Amino acid sequence: MKEIILSIVAGLAVGILFKCLKLPIPAPPVLAGVLGIVGVYLGGLVGEWIMNYFK
């Protein structure tokens, strides 16, 4: 839970900083970004499963 809160706080800080500097927000479109993160997470799970399967 601590990591989730720290991630949200860090994301908010970066978003505020970029807005104050009038820079584009360094994030992909919402749906594409979320799906990308889910894909990376699932890929990690599958990779771990494959590695454990062949040990």
Distance bins in CASP14 RR format, pairs under 12 A and 6 or more apart:
PFRMAT RR
TARGET T0000
AUTHOR 0000-0000-0000
RMODE 2
METHOD distances of the structure
MODEL  1
1 7 0 0 0 0 0 1 0 0 0 0 0
1 8 0 0 0 0 0 1 0 0 0 0 0
2 8 0 0 0 0 0 1 0 0 0 0 0
2 9 0 0 0 0 0 1 0 0 0 0 0
3 9 0 0 0 0 0 1 0 0 0 0 0
3 10 0 0 0 0 0 1 0 0 0 0 0
4 10 0 0 0 0 0 1 0 0 0 0 0
4 11 0 0 0 0 0 1 0 0 0 0 0
5 11 0 0 0 0 0 1 0 0 0 0 0
5 12 0 0 0 0 0 1 0 0 0 0 0
6 12 0 0 0 0 0 1 0 0 0 0 0
6 13 0 0 0 0 0 1 0 0 0 0 0
7 13 0 0 0 0 0 1 0 0 0 0 0
7 14 0 0 0 0 0 1 0 0 0 0 0
7 37 0 0 0 0 0 1 0 0 0 0 0
8 14 0 0 0 0 0 1 0 0 0 0 0
8 15 0 0 0 0 0 1 0 0 0 0 0
9 15 0 0 0 0 0 1 0 0 0 0 0
9 16 0 0 0 0 0 1 0 0 0 0 0
10 16 0 0 0 0 0 1 0 0 0 0 0
10 17 0 0 0 0 0 1 0 0 0 0 0
11 17 0 0 0 0 1 0 0 0 0 0 0
11 18 0 0 0 0 1 0 0 0 0 0 0
11 19 0 0 0 0 0 1 0 0 0 0 0
11 25 0 0 0 0 0 1 0 0 0 0 0
11 26 0 0 0 0 0 1 0 0 0 0 0
11 27 0 0 0 0 1 0 0 0 0 0 0
12 18 0 0 0 0 0 1 0 0 0 0 0
12 19 0 0 0 0 0 1 0 0 0 0 0
12 25 0 0 0 0 0 1 0 0 0 0 0
13 19 0 0 0 0 0 1 0 0 0 0 0
13 20 0 0 0 0 0 1 0 0 0 0 0
14 20 0 0 0 0 0 1 0 0 0 0 0
14 21 0 0 0 0 0 1 0 0 0 0 0
14 23 0 0 0 0 0 1 0 0 0 0 0
14 25 0 0 0 0 1 0 0 0 0 0 0
14 26 1 0 0 1 0 0 0 0 0 0 0
14 27 0 0 0 0 1 0 0 0 0 0 0
15 21 0 0 0 0 1 0 0 0 0 0 0
15 22 0 0 0 0 0 1 0 0 0 0 0
15 23 0 0 0 0 1 0 0 0 0 0 0
15 24 0 0 0 0 0 1 0 0 0 0 0
15 25 1 0 1 0 0 0 0 0 0 0 0
15 26 0 0 0 0 1 0 0 0 0 0 0
15 27 0 0 0 0 1 0 0 0 0 0 0
16 23 0 0 0 0 0 1 0 0 0 0 0
16 25 0 0 0 0 0 1 0 0 0 0 0
17 23 0 0 0 0 1 0 0 0 0 0 0
17 25 0 0 0 0 0 1 0 0 0 0 0
17 26 0 0 0 0 0 1 0 0 0 0 0
18 24 1 0 0 1 0 0 0 0 0 0 0
18 25 1 0 1 0 0 0 0 0 0 0 0
18 26 1 0 0 1 0 0 0 0 0 0 0
18 27 0 0 0 0 1 0 0 0 0 0 0
19 25 1 0 0 1 0 0 0 0 0 0 0
19 26 0 0 0 0 0 1 0 0 0 0 0
25 33 0 0 0 0 0 1 0 0 0 0 0
26 33 0 0 0 0 0 1 0 0 0 0 0
27 33 1 0 0 1 0 0 0 0 0 0 0
27 34 0 0 0 0 0 1 0 0 0 0 0
27 36 0 0 0 0 0 1 0 0 0 0 0
27 37 0 0 0 0 0 1 0 0 0 0 0
28 34 0 0 0 0 1 0 0 0 0 0 0
28 35 0 0 0 0 1 0 0 0 0 0 0
28 36 1 0 0 1 0 0 0 0 0 0 0
28 37 0 0 0 0 1 0 0 0 0 0 0
29 35 0 0 0 0 1 0 0 0 0 0 0
29 36 0 0 0 0 0 1 0 0 0 0 0
30 36 0 0 0 0 0 1 0 0 0 0 0
30 37 0 0 0 0 0 1 0 0 0 0 0
31 37 0 0 0 0 0 1 0 0 0 0 0
31 38 0 0 0 0 0 1 0 0 0 0 0
32 38 0 0 0 0 0 1 0 0 0 0 0
32 39 0 0 0 0 0 1 0 0 0 0 0
33 39 0 0 0 0 1 0 0 0 0 0 0
33 40 0 0 0 0 1 0 0 0 0 0 0
34 40 0 0 0 0 0 1 0 0 0 0 0
34 41 0 0 0 0 0 1 0 0 0 0 0
35 41 0 0 0 0 0 1 0 0 0 0 0
35 42 0 0 0 0 0 1 0 0 0 0 0
36 42 0 0 0 0 1 0 0 0 0 0 0
36 43 0 0 0 0 0 1 0 0 0 0 0
37 43 0 0 0 0 0 1 0 0 0 0 0
37 44 0 0 0 0 0 1 0 0 0 0 0
38 44 0 0 0 0 0 1 0 0 0 0 0
38 45 0 0 0 0 0 1 0 0 0 0 0
39 45 0 0 0 0 1 0 0 0 0 0 0
39 46 0 0 0 0 1 0 0 0 0 0 0
39 47 0 0 0 0 0 1 0 0 0 0 0
40 46 0 0 0 0 0 1 0 0 0 0 0
40 47 0 0 0 0 0 1 0 0 0 0 0
41 47 0 0 0 0 0 1 0 0 0 0 0
41 48 0 0 0 0 0 1 0 0 0 0 0
42 48 0 0 0 0 0 1 0 0 0 0 0
42 49 0 0 0 0 0 1 0 0 0 0 0
43 49 0 0 0 0 1 0 0 0 0 0 0
43 50 0 0 0 0 1 0 0 0 0 0 0
43 51 0 0 0 0 0 1 0 0 0 0 0
44 50 0 0 0 0 1 0 0 0 0 0 0
44 51 0 0 0 0 1 0 0 0 0 0 0
44 52 0 0 0 0 0 1 0 0 0 0 0
45 51 0 0 0 0 0 1 0 0 0 0 0
45 52 0 0 0 0 0 1 0 0 0 0 0
46 52 0 0 0 0 0 1 0 0 0 0 0
46 53 0 0 0 0 0 1 0 0 0 0 0
47 53 0 0 0 0 1 0 0 0 0 0 0
47 54 0 0 0 0 0 1 0 0 0 0 0
48 54 0 0 0 0 0 1 0 0 0 0 0
48 55 0 0 0 0 0 1 0 0 0 0 0
49 55 0 0 0 0 0 1 0 0 0 0 0
END
